[in-house]
Amino acid sequence: MTQEVYQLLENYMLHCMKDSAHDKEHIYRVLYTALDIAGTEQGADKDVLICACLLHDIGRREQFEDPRLDHAAVGAEKARRFLMEHGFGEVAARRTAACIRTHRFRAEQPPESLEAKILFDADKLEAAGALGAARTLLYLGRAGQPLYSMTPQGRVADGAGDEPPSFFHEYRYKLEGLYGRFFTRRGAQLAHLRRAAAADFYRALLAEVSLPYERGPGLLRAELDGKAAKPGP
């Protein structure tokens, strides 16, 4: 890939990226990690991989504006059209689009090509460790989701079965379980190095937000009951 082609792709990516959790720095990290992983695999087409990494989230704005849309599907079609309009071959455009279409964690279609598996792993590493927790908080904050929800007994829910979703729910249902979902050896290795940081953060945050509810309601009731027993000021 030439510098001119890279610049063309980068400029289009920069035009599309507006989300603080999925910004241009996220794209660069995914690209750099993907190249790291590709260096440990035989036969990866790095031109397709670079295209797919740079363009994998260009459908985010459409999904944010209409949550019924799948940013992976939208981005795949946008990327295919862009590449075809700028002189890329049909095969390269189609292969790049396939990588983008299957990079999403919850997608029903798993990645098939080596390039698609590398993109999947590089993108999923962004949800691992301390970085994954920080990015999730950014995304949920923009979407108006809380850190946690309360049980009917007045305790902080740990994320299992939360309604509506919360950070703890996202951790238990996505972040906690992603470490067995990697396709490449290097991706799994990098994920393992990050796992403890995410688990420690979750446990510490759960403990800190739970502590005020352990004695606080009782202290408040005692204060209010005491005031009620006394005449007015």
Helices and strands as residue ranges (DSSP letters): H 3-16, H 24-38, H 46-55, H 60-65, H 71-85, H 90-101, H 114-124, G 125-127, H 129-142, H 167-170, I 171-175, G 178-180, H 185-228
